[in-house]
């Protein structure tokens, strides 16, 4: 399956490898290439770091970067197929007839909007290798006193968003601009070597992204969460087709769940932790989860303004919860707050997914393989120092080649840590890397470990989860 990368560079090879289309079957397990309701397109676009796959079905076409997102899209397509099947059953038709709701078109209605399913994924991995300096301003306060205000604050937060929706996206953006990013102190010579105004523009882009995706997760009902649980998908997905279908079926009164079975999908690193979070979001009201997350941030010494900036970031509620769980497991590691500041700066859902998985994998590394001493400043890509004195960076990527773009990013990255004392410098990559990439990175003083944790995949966890105290 990985023969495409397992070829040594010939003598007189070109200075850089090319960024071009690759065969999806060379990188994905056979189980993910085709199923009863979906098929992955034969070609995938590689940008030097990741493969952008396309998953097609009769409900639409979705882009997915990396194997983890391919698995998520497949599960969502299977959920749509199940809802389509359910909508044709006699039990469902009787429930609709007895319900106060009007007849539903369900999946067909959603599938009539194919243009909404295929969305381009911003390509911004290279910027995480550049130098950046930023920190979160912390404060110490009476957490119990703050916690008493949370419910009122959440209701105010929800009311603001309701007003924004009614006034339209433009008015909502203006109304929220004053609060966006408060509590974040930015220092140093710019961010990612950008112009001074670029970070404010990026924050605006993130806010517009959240509005465009319409992730008003505080309005998801318990009935909807029940269907998400039964279907095995994330309630806070950005799949608008699935969200509309579940919202419709959840309106039918007196409808019980059907026995649903799905094909097994290959595991991936960090899957166990993500399943634990899924148990939590399926069984708890989003306001309660938001409150619990807010308590944890306040207890860690963050200001309320910083906590709200995190809640308004590109991370979904599921990702926020998973990310904070990972930070909890890194308690005692110096500089873990640097991971939090990176979360505040995620520019899109892809970066949010990548950073969340990075935090989960760092926590797993700390627990099982190499106890960490500190998270270092410097590049936006998280770099840690182990207690044994080694430097370890984790790169969530699917297929990495030594392209010109990648080479520029890695040279900048290596320069940042060139003077940092270290026993060894290791770059752990979740996907596969070319032999050329490995050789060039070795010249920069780093050892590449690709397909990291592939032989230690966790089994899905299905035990009940509860909100932290």
KEDOMAR-964257 format. One record per residue (C-alpha): x, z, y; residue number from 0. Coordinates in Angstrom, 2 decimals. Layout:
@c1:X c3:Z c2:Y seq:NUM
...
***
This chain:
@c1:0.00 c3:0.00 c2:0.00 seq:0
@c1:2.88 c3:0.74 c2:2.39 seq:1
@c1:5.01 c3:-2.29 c2:1.55 seq:2
@c1:4.60 c3:-3.62 c2:5.08 seq:3
@c1:6.91 c3:-0.91 c2:6.43 seq:4
@c1:9.28 c3:-0.44 c2:3.50 seq:5
@c1:11.61 c3:-3.30 c2:4.42 seq:6
@c1:15.07 c3:-2.67 c2:5.86 seq:7
@c1:15.89 c3:-4.55 c2:9.08 seq:8
@c1:18.02 c3:-7.62 c2:8.29 seq:9
@c1:21.41 c3:-8.23 c2:9.87 seq:10
@c1:21.04 c3:-9.66 c2:13.35 seq:11
@c1:17.52 c3:-8.36 c2:13.67 seq:12
@c1:15.72 c3:-8.72 c2:16.99 seq:13
@c1:16.13 c3:-5.95 c2:19.53 seq:14
@c1:12.55 c3:-4.78 c2:19.07 seq:15
@c1:9.85 c3:-5.05 c2:16.46 seq:16
@c1:6.69 c3:-6.87 c2:17.46 seq:17
@c1:3.38 c3:-5.23 c2:18.21 seq:18
@c1:0.84 c3:-7.38 c2:16.41 seq:19
@c1:-2.10 c3:-7.42 c2:14.04 seq:20
@c1:-1.55 c3:-5.84 c2:10.61 seq:21
@c1:-3.47 c3:-5.91 c2:7.34 seq:22
@c1:-5.78 c3:-2.90 c2:7.23 seq:23
@c1:-5.45 c3:-2.73 c2:3.44 seq:24
@c1:-1.71 c3:-2.03 c2:3.81 seq:25
@c1:-2.46 c3:1.28 c2:5.53 seq:26
@c1:-5.87 c3:2.50 c2:4.36 seq:27
@c1:-6.77 c3:3.73 c2:0.86 seq:28
@c1:-8.90 c3:1.26 c2:-1.08 seq:29
@c1:-11.84 c3:3.73 c2:-0.97 seq:30
@c1:-12.03 c3:3.30 c2:2.80 seq:31
@c1:-11.95 c3:-0.48 c2:2.92 seq:32
@c1:-15.44 c3:-1.19 c2:1.64 seq:33
@c1:-18.59 c3:0.66 c2:0.59 seq:34
@c1:-22.29 c3:0.06 c2:0.05 seq:35
@c1:-23.07 c3:0.26 c2:3.77 seq:36
@c1:-19.81 c3:-0.59 c2:5.51 seq:37
@c1:-16.66 c3:-2.72 c2:5.43 seq:38
@c1:-13.43 c3:-2.38 c2:7.38 seq:39
@c1:-12.29 c3:-5.63 c2:8.98 seq:40
@c1:-9.25 c3:-7.14 c2:7.28 seq:41
@c1:-7.05 c3:-7.11 c2:10.40 seq:42
@c1:-6.17 c3:-4.15 c2:12.61 seq:43
@c1:-4.47 c3:-4.26 c2:16.00 seq:44
@c1:-1.27 c3:-2.20 c2:16.22 seq:45
@c1:0.05 c3:-1.03 c2:19.60 seq:46
@c1:3.33 c3:0.33 c2:18.28 seq:47
@c1:1.91 c3:3.79 c2:17.52 seq:48
@c1:-1.52 c3:3.32 c2:16.01 seq:49
@c1:-3.71 c3:0.86 c2:14.19 seq:50
@c1:-7.08 c3:0.14 c2:15.75 seq:51
@c1:-9.48 c3:-0.56 c2:12.89 seq:52
@c1:-13.00 c3:-1.98 c2:13.10 seq:53
@c1:-15.69 c3:-0.63 c2:10.79 seq:54
@c1:-18.62 c3:-2.99 c2:10.44 seq:55
@c1:-22.15 c3:-2.40 c2:9.15 seq:56
@c1:-25.68 c3:-3.68 c2:9.65 seq:57
@c1:-26.08 c3:-0.94 c2:12.27 seq:58
@c1:-23.21 c3:-2.14 c2:14.43 seq:59
@c1:-19.43 c3:-2.25 c2:14.65 seq:60
@c1:-17.24 c3:0.70 c2:15.61 seq:61
@c1:-13.58 c3:0.90 c2:16.49 seq:62
@c1:-11.57 c3:3.68 c2:14.89 seq:63
@c1:-7.99 c3:4.64 c2:15.52 seq:64
@c1:-6.21 c3:6.24 c2:12.56 seq:65
@c1:-7.56 c3:7.05 c2:9.13 seq:66
@c1:-9.28 c3:10.26 c2:10.24 seq:67
@c1:-11.58 c3:8.37 c2:12.61 seq:68
@c1:-12.22 c3:5.65 c2:10.05 seq:69
@c1:-13.48 c3:8.38 c2:7.70 seq:70
@c1:-15.68 c3:9.81 c2:10.45 seq:71
@c1:-17.23 c3:6.44 c2:11.30 seq:72
@c1:-17.88 c3:5.72 c2:7.62 seq:73
@c1:-19.66 c3:9.05 c2:7.21 seq:74
@c1:-21.76 c3:8.29 c2:10.31 seq:75
@c1:-22.71 c3:4.86 c2:8.97 seq:76
@c1:-23.71 c3:6.45 c2:5.67 seq:77
@c1:-25.84 c3:8.91 c2:7.65 seq:78
@c1:-27.60 c3:6.01 c2:9.37 seq:79
@c1:-28.22 c3:4.39 c2:6.00 seq:80
@c1:-29.74 c3:7.64 c2:4.71 seq:81
@c1:-31.98 c3:7.96 c2:7.75 seq:82
@c1:-33.10 c3:4.38 c2:7.24 seq:83
@c1:-33.95 c3:5.17 c2:3.61 seq:84
@c1:-35.77 c3:8.37 c2:4.59 seq:85
@c1:-37.80 c3:6.56 c2:7.25 seq:86
@c1:-39.30 c3:4.29 c2:4.57 seq:87
@c1:-40.41 c3:7.05 c2:2.19 seq:88
@c1:-44.03 c3:8.02 c2:1.76 seq:89
@c1:-43.25 c3:11.65 c2:2.61 seq:90
@c1:-41.77 c3:10.60 c2:5.94 seq:91
@c1:-44.64 c3:8.29 c2:6.83 seq:92
@c1:-47.15 c3:11.06 c2:6.09 seq:93
@c1:-45.16 c3:13.50 c2:8.22 seq:94
@c1:-45.14 c3:11.05 c2:11.12 seq:95
@c1:-48.90 c3:10.59 c2:10.79 seq:96
@c1:-49.46 c3:14.36 c2:10.88 seq:97
@c1:-46.98 c3:14.94 c2:13.68 seq:98
@c1:-47.80 c3:15.07 c2:17.37 seq:99
@c1:-45.01 c3:12.57 c2:17.98 seq:100
@c1:-45.58 c3:8.84 c2:18.10 seq:101
@c1:-44.41 c3:6.47 c2:15.33 seq:102
@c1:-40.67 c3:6.02 c2:15.30 seq:103
@c1:-38.45 c3:3.01 c2:14.91 seq:104
@c1:-35.42 c3:5.18 c2:14.15 seq:105
@c1:-32.38 c3:3.25 c2:13.02 seq:106
@c1:-33.80 c3:-0.18 c2:13.78 seq:107
@c1:-34.34 c3:0.84 c2:17.39 seq:108
@c1:-30.77 c3:2.04 c2:17.62 seq:109
@c1:-29.38 c3:-1.06 c2:15.93 seq:110
@c1:-31.03 c3:-3.26 c2:18.54 seq:111
@c1:-28.25 c3:-2.14 c2:20.91 seq:112
@c1:-25.09 c3:-3.43 c2:19.15 seq:113
@c1:-23.22 c3:-3.71 c2:22.44 seq:114
@c1:-23.10 c3:0.09 c2:22.63 seq:115
@c1:-21.36 c3:0.50 c2:19.30 seq:116
@c1:-18.16 c3:-1.44 c2:19.90 seq:117
@c1:-16.06 c3:0.34 c2:22.50 seq:118
@c1:-12.46 c3:-0.28 c2:23.43 seq:119
@c1:-10.06 c3:2.61 c2:22.87 seq:120
@c1:-7.62 c3:3.31 c2:25.73 seq:121
@c1:-4.02 c3:3.00 c2:24.59 seq:122
@c1:-2.15 c3:5.92 c2:26.14 seq:123
@c1:0.08 c3:7.44 c2:23.44 seq:124
@c1:3.32 c3:6.44 c2:25.18 seq:125
@c1:2.57 c3:8.59 c2:28.24 seq:126
@c1:2.74 c3:11.74 c2:26.08 seq:127
@c1:6.48 c3:11.23 c2:25.68 seq:128
@c1:7.18 c3:11.35 c2:29.42 seq:129
@c1:8.29 c3:14.38 c2:31.39 seq:130
@c1:5.57 c3:16.55 c2:32.87 seq:131
@c1:5.49 c3:19.97 c2:34.50 seq:132
@c1:2.31 c3:21.96 c2:34.79 seq:133
@c1:0.93 c3:25.38 c2:34.00 seq:134
@c1:-2.29 c3:27.32 c2:33.93 seq:135
@c1:-2.72 c3:30.06 c2:36.48 seq:136
@c1:-3.61 c3:33.22 c2:34.61 seq:137
@c1:-5.35 c3:36.37 c2:35.73 seq:138
@c1:-6.05 c3:39.75 c2:34.15 seq:139
@c1:-9.48 c3:41.22 c2:34.52 seq:140
@c1:-12.12 c3:43.32 c2:32.83 seq:141
@c1:-13.28 c3:41.02 c2:30.04 seq:142
@c1:-16.31 c3:43.11 c2:29.18 seq:143
@c1:-17.48 c3:42.87 c2:32.77 seq:144
@c1:-16.95 c3:39.10 c2:32.78 seq:145
@c1:-18.70 c3:38.70 c2:29.43 seq:146
@c1:-21.86 c3:40.20 c2:30.86 seq:147
@c1:-22.13 c3:37.25 c2:33.24 seq:148
@c1:-21.68 c3:34.56 c2:30.62 seq:149
@c1:-25.32 c3:33.85 c2:29.76 seq:150
@c1:-26.23 c3:33.54 c2:33.42 seq:151
@c1:-23.19 c3:31.32 c2:34.01 seq:152
@c1:-24.07 c3:29.07 c2:31.08 seq:153
@c1:-27.62 c3:28.64 c2:32.33 seq:154
@c1:-26.25 c3:27.78 c2:35.76 seq:155
@c1:-23.84 c3:25.33 c2:34.14 seq:156
@c1:-26.66 c3:23.67 c2:32.21 seq:157
@c1:-28.88 c3:23.51 c2:35.30 seq:158
@c1:-26.10 c3:21.77 c2:37.23 seq:159
@c1:-25.86 c3:19.08 c2:34.59 seq:160
@c1:-29.61 c3:18.64 c2:34.45 seq:161
@c1:-29.61 c3:18.10 c2:38.21 seq:162
@c1:-26.74 c3:15.63 c2:37.89 seq:163
@c1:-28.65 c3:13.61 c2:35.28 seq:164
@c1:-31.72 c3:13.49 c2:37.49 seq:165
@c1:-29.74 c3:12.47 c2:40.55 seq:166
@c1:-27.74 c3:9.83 c2:38.68 seq:167
@c1:-24.13 c3:9.62 c2:37.66 seq:168
@c1:-22.82 c3:8.89 c2:41.15 seq:169
@c1:-24.49 c3:11.91 c2:42.71 seq:170
@c1:-23.44 c3:14.04 c2:39.73 seq:171
@c1:-19.83 c3:13.04 c2:40.16 seq:172
@c1:-19.89 c3:14.03 c2:43.84 seq:173
@c1:-21.61 c3:17.33 c2:43.09 seq:174
@c1:-19.09 c3:18.33 c2:40.44 seq:175
@c1:-15.92 c3:17.14 c2:42.16 seq:176
@c1:-15.37 c3:20.36 c2:44.08 seq:177
@c1:-15.21 c3:22.45 c2:40.91 seq:178
@c1:-13.24 c3:20.03 c2:38.74 seq:179
@c1:-9.87 c3:21.37 c2:37.62 seq:180
@c1:-9.91 c3:24.64 c2:39.59 seq:181
@c1:-7.55 c3:27.24 c2:38.24 seq:182
@c1:-4.89 c3:24.70 c2:37.28 seq:183
@c1:-1.66 c3:24.94 c2:39.19 seq:184
@c1:0.38 c3:21.74 c2:39.12 seq:185
@c1:4.05 c3:21.81 c2:40.02 seq:186
@c1:7.09 c3:19.60 c2:39.75 seq:187
@c1:7.77 c3:16.02 c2:40.65 seq:188
@c1:4.41 c3:14.49 c2:39.80 seq:189
@c1:2.81 c3:14.12 c2:36.41 seq:190
@c1:3.94 c3:11.59 c2:33.86 seq:191
@c1:6.02 c3:10.19 c2:36.77 seq:192
@c1:2.83 c3:9.01 c2:38.49 seq:193
@c1:1.95 c3:8.86 c2:42.17 seq:194
@c1:0.63 c3:12.16 c2:43.64 seq:195
@c1:-2.96 c3:10.96 c2:43.74 seq:196
@c1:-3.05 c3:9.59 c2:40.23 seq:197
@c1:-3.83 c3:12.90 c2:38.49 seq:198
@c1:-6.88 c3:13.47 c2:40.71 seq:199
@c1:-7.96 c3:9.94 c2:39.84 seq:200
@c1:-7.45 c3:10.70 c2:36.13 seq:201
@c1:-9.64 c3:13.82 c2:36.40 seq:202
@c1:-12.31 c3:11.64 c2:37.99 seq:203
@c1:-12.01 c3:9.16 c2:35.10 seq:204
@c1:-12.49 c3:11.97 c2:32.60 seq:205
@c1:-15.59 c3:13.21 c2:34.40 seq:206
@c1:-17.07 c3:9.72 c2:34.47 seq:207
@c1:-16.22 c3:9.33 c2:30.77 seq:208
@c1:-18.20 c3:12.46 c2:29.92 seq:209
@c1:-21.14 c3:11.20 c2:31.97 seq:210
@c1:-21.00 c3:7.73 c2:30.42 seq:211
@c1:-21.02 c3:9.15 c2:26.90 seq:212
@c1:-24.03 c3:11.35 c2:27.81 seq:213
@c1:-22.71 c3:14.25 c2:25.77 seq:214
@c1:-25.32 c3:16.73 c2:26.99 seq:215
@c1:-24.68 c3:18.88 c2:23.92 seq:216
@c1:-26.43 c3:21.94 c2:25.30 seq:217
@c1:-29.73 c3:20.16 c2:24.64 seq:218
@c1:-29.21 c3:19.62 c2:20.89 seq:219
@c1:-32.04 c3:21.46 c2:19.12 seq:220
@c1:-31.83 c3:23.54 c2:15.96 seq:221
@c1:-33.85 c3:20.85 c2:14.16 seq:222
@c1:-31.26 c3:18.24 c2:15.13 seq:223
@c1:-28.42 c3:20.50 c2:14.00 seq:224
@c1:-30.16 c3:20.85 c2:10.66 seq:225
@c1:-30.18 c3:17.09 c2:10.20 seq:226
@c1:-26.53 c3:16.80 c2:11.25 seq:227
@c1:-25.71 c3:19.45 c2:8.67 seq:228
@c1:-27.70 c3:17.72 c2:5.94 seq:229
@c1:-26.03 c3:14.41 c2:6.77 seq:230
@c1:-22.57 c3:15.99 c2:7.01 seq:231
@c1:-21.69 c3:14.67 c2:10.47 seq:232
@c1:-20.57 c3:16.20 c2:13.75 seq:233
@c1:-23.48 c3:17.14 c2:16.10 seq:234
@c1:-21.26 c3:16.35 c2:19.08 seq:235
@c1:-20.24 c3:12.86 c2:18.02 seq:236
@c1:-19.96 c3:10.08 c2:20.59 seq:237
@c1:-21.87 c3:7.75 c2:18.25 seq:238
@c1:-24.93 c3:7.10 c2:20.41 seq:239
@c1:-26.69 c3:5.10 c2:17.69 seq:240
@c1:-26.60 c3:8.05 c2:15.30 seq:241
@c1:-27.48 c3:10.56 c2:17.99 seq:242
@c1:-30.62 c3:8.64 c2:18.96 seq:243
@c1:-31.67 c3:8.27 c2:15.33 seq:244
@c1:-31.27 c3:11.98 c2:14.58 seq:245
@c1:-33.03 c3:12.98 c2:17.78 seq:246
@c1:-35.96 c3:10.80 c2:16.71 seq:247
@c1:-36.25 c3:12.08 c2:13.15 seq:248
@c1:-35.91 c3:15.69 c2:14.30 seq:249
@c1:-39.07 c3:15.27 c2:16.39 seq:250
@c1:-41.19 c3:14.77 c2:13.27 seq:251
@c1:-42.85 c3:18.09 c2:12.54 seq:252
@c1:-43.08 c3:19.46 c2:9.02 seq:253
@c1:-40.48 c3:17.10 c2:7.59 seq:254
@c1:-38.16 c3:18.74 c2:5.04 seq:255
@c1:-34.68 c3:17.56 c2:4.20 seq:256
@c1:-34.11 c3:15.14 c2:1.36 seq:257
@c1:-31.41 c3:15.42 c2:-1.28 seq:258
@c1:-28.61 c3:13.33 c2:0.17 seq:259
@c1:-25.44 c3:12.25 c2:-1.61 seq:260
@c1:-22.47 c3:10.47 c2:-0.15 seq:261
@c1:-19.40 c3:8.85 c2:-1.65 seq:262
@c1:-16.26 c3:10.98 c2:-1.65 seq:263
@c1:-13.66 c3:10.06 c2:0.96 seq:264
@c1:-9.88 c3:10.66 c2:0.86 seq:265
@c1:-8.66 c3:13.92 c2:2.39 seq:266
@c1:-6.38 c3:14.04 c2:5.43 seq:267
@c1:-4.03 c3:16.65 c2:6.97 seq:268
@c1:-5.91 c3:19.45 c2:8.73 seq:269
@c1:-9.21 c3:18.62 c2:7.04 seq:270
@c1:-9.82 c3:22.18 c2:5.85 seq:271
@c1:-9.71 c3:23.64 c2:9.37 seq:272
@c1:-11.97 c3:20.92 c2:10.71 seq:273
@c1:-14.54 c3:21.61 c2:7.99 seq:274
@c1:-14.55 c3:25.31 c2:8.92 seq:275
@c1:-15.42 c3:24.38 c2:12.49 seq:276
@c1:-18.16 c3:22.04 c2:11.28 seq:277
@c1:-19.80 c3:24.94 c2:9.42 seq:278
@c1:-19.78 c3:26.83 c2:12.70 seq:279
@c1:-21.31 c3:24.12 c2:14.89 seq:280
@c1:-23.99 c3:23.29 c2:12.32 seq:281
@c1:-25.23 c3:26.87 c2:12.12 seq:282
@c1:-24.98 c3:28.09 c2:15.72 seq:283
@c1:-26.68 c3:27.25 c2:18.98 seq:284
@c1:-24.32 c3:25.34 c2:21.32 seq:285
@c1:-24.83 c3:27.89 c2:24.09 seq:286
@c1:-23.70 c3:30.66 c2:21.72 seq:287
@c1:-20.62 c3:28.66 c2:20.76 seq:288
@c1:-19.86 c3:27.97 c2:24.41 seq:289
@c1:-20.19 c3:31.68 c2:25.18 seq:290
@c1:-17.91 c3:32.68 c2:22.30 seq:291
@c1:-15.31 c3:30.15 c2:23.40 seq:292
@c1:-15.54 c3:31.38 c2:26.98 seq:293
@c1:-14.99 c3:34.98 c2:25.86 seq:294
@c1:-11.85 c3:33.98 c2:24.01 seq:295
@c1:-10.44 c3:32.21 c2:27.04 seq:296
@c1:-11.19 c3:35.10 c2:29.37 seq:297
@c1:-9.70 c3:37.57 c2:26.89 seq:298
@c1:-6.53 c3:35.46 c2:26.87 seq:299
@c1:-6.22 c3:35.96 c2:30.63 seq:300
@c1:-7.54 c3:32.62 c2:31.89 seq:301
@c1:-9.69 c3:32.42 c2:34.98 seq:302
@c1:-13.35 c3:31.46 c2:34.79 seq:303
@c1:-12.56 c3:28.31 c2:36.78 seq:304
@c1:-9.92 c3:27.28 c2:34.25 seq:305
@c1:-12.31 c3:27.97 c2:31.38 seq:306
@c1:-14.92 c3:25.75 c2:32.99 seq:307
@c1:-12.35 c3:22.99 c2:33.53 seq:308
@c1:-11.65 c3:23.14 c2:29.79 seq:309
@c1:-15.38 c3:22.97 c2:29.01 seq:310
@c1:-15.62 c3:19.89 c2:31.25 seq:311
@c1:-12.61 c3:18.20 c2:29.64 seq:312
@c1:-12.67 c3:15.17 c2:27.32 seq:313
@c1:-12.81 c3:17.48 c2:24.28 seq:314
@c1:-16.22 c3:17.71 c2:22.62 seq:315
@c1:-17.65 c3:21.14 c2:21.85 seq:316
@c1:-16.48 c3:20.77 c2:18.23 seq:317
@c1:-12.99 c3:19.84 c2:19.37 seq:318
@c1:-12.89 c3:22.69 c2:21.89 seq:319
@c1:-13.81 c3:25.19 c2:19.19 seq:320
@c1:-11.28 c3:23.77 c2:16.71 seq:321
@c1:-8.58 c3:23.75 c2:19.37 seq:322
@c1:-9.17 c3:27.37 c2:20.38 seq:323
@c1:-9.15 c3:28.41 c2:16.70 seq:324
@c1:-5.74 c3:26.79 c2:16.35 seq:325
@c1:-4.43 c3:28.61 c2:19.43 seq:326
@c1:-5.67 c3:31.89 c2:17.95 seq:327
@c1:-3.61 c3:31.22 c2:14.84 seq:328
@c1:-0.58 c3:30.65 c2:17.08 seq:329
@c1:-0.90 c3:34.10 c2:18.64 seq:330
@c1:2.57 c3:35.53 c2:19.19 seq:331
@c1:4.16 c3:32.11 c2:19.74 seq:332
@c1:5.66 c3:31.98 c2:23.24 seq:333
@c1:4.34 c3:29.22 c2:25.49 seq:334
@c1:1.21 c3:28.43 c2:23.50 seq:335
@c1:-0.60 c3:28.14 c2:26.85 seq:336
@c1:1.23 c3:24.85 c2:27.34 seq:337
@c1:-1.02 c3:23.38 c2:24.65 seq:338
@c1:-4.02 c3:24.53 c2:26.66 seq:339
@c1:-2.82 c3:22.79 c2:29.80 seq:340
@c1:-2.38 c3:19.60 c2:27.81 seq:341
@c1:-6.02 c3:19.87 c2:26.77 seq:342
@c1:-7.06 c3:20.00 c2:30.44 seq:343
@c1:-5.28 c3:16.70 c2:30.98 seq:344
@c1:-6.70 c3:14.66 c2:28.11 seq:345
@c1:-7.99 c3:11.41 c2:29.58 seq:346
@c1:-10.34 c3:10.20 c2:26.84 seq:347
@c1:-11.88 c3:11.04 c2:23.47 seq:348
@c1:-8.96 c3:9.54 c2:21.53 seq:349
@c1:-6.44 c3:11.78 c2:23.28 seq:350
@c1:-8.76 c3:14.73 c2:22.72 seq:351
@c1:-8.97 c3:14.03 c2:18.98 seq:352
@c1:-5.20 c3:13.57 c2:18.75 seq:353
@c1:-4.36 c3:16.79 c2:20.62 seq:354
@c1:-6.92 c3:18.81 c2:18.65 seq:355
@c1:-5.43 c3:17.64 c2:15.36 seq:356
@c1:-1.91 c3:18.32 c2:16.69 seq:357
@c1:-2.84 c3:21.92 c2:17.48 seq:358
@c1:-4.35 c3:22.34 c2:14.00 seq:359
@c1:-1.21 c3:20.95 c2:12.36 seq:360
@c1:1.09 c3:23.14 c2:14.45 seq:361
@c1:-0.89 c3:26.19 c2:13.35 seq:362
@c1:-0.57 c3:25.02 c2:9.75 seq:363
@c1:3.18 c3:24.48 c2:10.19 seq:364
@c1:3.52 c3:27.97 c2:11.67 seq:365
@c1:1.59 c3:29.53 c2:8.78 seq:366
@c1:2.93 c3:27.63 c2:5.78 seq:367
@c1:6.24 c3:25.94 c2:6.48 seq:368
@c1:8.31 c3:27.02 c2:9.48 seq:369
@c1:7.23 c3:30.01 c2:11.63 seq:370
@c1:7.32 c3:28.99 c2:15.27 seq:371
@c1:8.99 c3:30.90 c2:18.07 seq:372
@c1:7.88 c3:28.93 c2:21.10 seq:373
@c1:6.10 c3:25.87 c2:22.46 seq:374
@c1:8.46 c3:24.22 c2:24.94 seq:375
@c1:7.83 c3:22.63 c2:28.31 seq:376
@c1:9.03 c3:19.14 c2:29.07 seq:377
@c1:7.16 c3:16.21 c2:27.54 seq:378
@c1:3.40 c3:16.17 c2:27.18 seq:379
@c1:3.90 c3:15.64 c2:23.43 seq:380
@c1:4.02 c3:19.20 c2:22.05 seq:381
@c1:7.54 c3:20.25 c2:21.05 seq:382
@c1:8.16 c3:23.61 c2:19.37 seq:383
@c1:11.16 c3:25.74 c2:18.47 seq:384
@c1:11.11 c3:27.38 c2:15.06 seq:385
@c1:12.44 c3:30.87 c2:14.48 seq:386
@c1:15.39 c3:29.31 c2:12.69 seq:387
@c1:16.32 c3:27.42 c2:15.88 seq:388
@c1:15.14 c3:23.89 c2:15.04 seq:389
@c1:13.11 c3:21.68 c2:17.39 seq:390
@c1:9.96 c3:20.19 c2:15.86 seq:391
@c1:7.57 c3:17.70 c2:17.48 seq:392
@c1:4.33 c3:16.54 c2:15.89 seq:393
@c1:3.09 c3:13.00 c2:16.50 seq:394
@c1:-0.41 c3:12.08 c2:15.35 seq:395
@c1:-0.06 c3:8.34 c2:14.75 seq:396
@c1:-1.01 c3:5.92 c2:12.01 seq:397
@c1:1.73 c3:3.26 c2:11.97 seq:398
@c1:4.78 c3:3.44 c2:14.22 seq:399
@c1:7.16 c3:0.52 c2:14.90 seq:400
@c1:10.20 c3:0.20 c2:17.15 seq:401
@c1:8.46 c3:-1.94 c2:19.77 seq:402
@c1:9.71 c3:-2.14 c2:23.33 seq:403
@c1:6.97 c3:0.21 c2:24.52 seq:404
@c1:7.72 c3:2.75 c2:21.78 seq:405
@c1:11.47 c3:2.49 c2:22.38 seq:406
@c1:11.09 c3:3.24 c2:26.10 seq:407
@c1:8.87 c3:6.23 c2:25.32 seq:408
@c1:11.20 c3:7.69 c2:22.69 seq:409
@c1:14.30 c3:7.28 c2:24.85 seq:410
@c1:12.63 c3:9.16 c2:27.69 seq:411
@c1:11.47 c3:11.83 c2:25.24 seq:412
@c1:14.91 c3:12.30 c2:23.68 seq:413
@c1:16.53 c3:12.57 c2:27.11 seq:414
@c1:14.26 c3:15.49 c2:28.06 seq:415
@c1:15.51 c3:17.62 c2:25.16 seq:416
@c1:19.07 c3:16.30 c2:24.91 seq:417
@c1:20.57 c3:19.54 c2:26.28 seq:418
@c1:18.18 c3:21.90 c2:24.50 seq:419
@c1:20.04 c3:23.95 c2:21.87 seq:420
@c1:18.80 c3:23.15 c2:18.37 seq:421
@c1:19.93 c3:23.26 c2:14.77 seq:422
@c1:18.08 c3:20.04 c2:14.00 seq:423
@c1:15.56 c3:17.94 c2:15.90 seq:424
@c1:12.67 c3:16.75 c2:13.76 seq:425
@c1:9.80 c3:14.40 c2:14.59 seq:426
@c1:6.91 c3:14.91 c2:12.16 seq:427
@c1:4.60 c3:11.90 c2:12.03 seq:428
@c1:1.22 c3:12.03 c2:10.27 seq:429
@c1:1.24 c3:8.31 c2:9.48 seq:430
@c1:3.90 c3:5.86 c2:8.37 seq:431
@c1:6.97 c3:4.69 c2:10.30 seq:432
@c1:9.14 c3:1.60 c2:9.91 seq:433
@c1:12.72 c3:1.90 c2:8.69 seq:434
@c1:13.83 c3:0.40 c2:11.99 seq:435
@c1:12.01 c3:3.15 c2:13.89 seq:436
@c1:13.61 c3:5.84 c2:11.71 seq:437
@c1:17.09 c3:4.41 c2:12.27 seq:438
@c1:16.72 c3:4.06 c2:16.05 seq:439
@c1:15.27 c3:7.56 c2:16.48 seq:440
@c1:18.16 c3:8.94 c2:14.40 seq:441
@c1:20.55 c3:7.45 c2:16.98 seq:442
@c1:18.71 c3:9.52 c2:19.59 seq:443
@c1:19.40 c3:12.70 c2:17.61 seq:444
@c1:16.02 c3:13.16 c2:15.90 seq:445
@c1:15.14 c3:13.03 c2:12.21 seq:446
@c1:11.81 c3:11.34 c2:11.40 seq:447
@c1:9.56 c3:12.83 c2:8.71 seq:448
@c1:6.69 c3:10.40 c2:8.18 seq:449
@c1:3.52 c3:10.85 c2:6.14 seq:450
@c1:3.91 c3:14.54 c2:6.90 seq:451
@c1:1.68 c3:16.84 c2:4.80 seq:452
@c1:0.39 c3:13.90 c2:2.77 seq:453
@c1:1.29 c3:15.76 c2:-0.41 seq:454
@c1:-0.30 c3:19.01 c2:0.83 seq:455
@c1:-3.79 c3:17.81 c2:1.69 seq:456
@c1:-6.33 c3:20.59 c2:1.91 seq:457
@c1:-9.60 c3:20.45 c2:0.00 seq:458
@c1:-12.76 c3:20.48 c2:2.12 seq:459
@c1:-13.95 c3:24.00 c2:2.91 seq:460
@c1:-17.67 c3:24.63 c2:2.58 seq:461
@c1:-17.83 c3:28.40 c2:3.02 seq:462
@c1:-19.98 c3:29.86 c2:5.75 seq:463
@c1:-18.37 c3:30.32 c2:9.15 seq:464
@c1:-19.35 c3:32.73 c2:11.91 seq:465
@c1:-18.68 c3:33.01 c2:15.60 seq:466
@c1:-15.71 c3:35.17 c2:16.55 seq:467
@c1:-16.51 c3:38.57 c2:18.00 seq:468
***
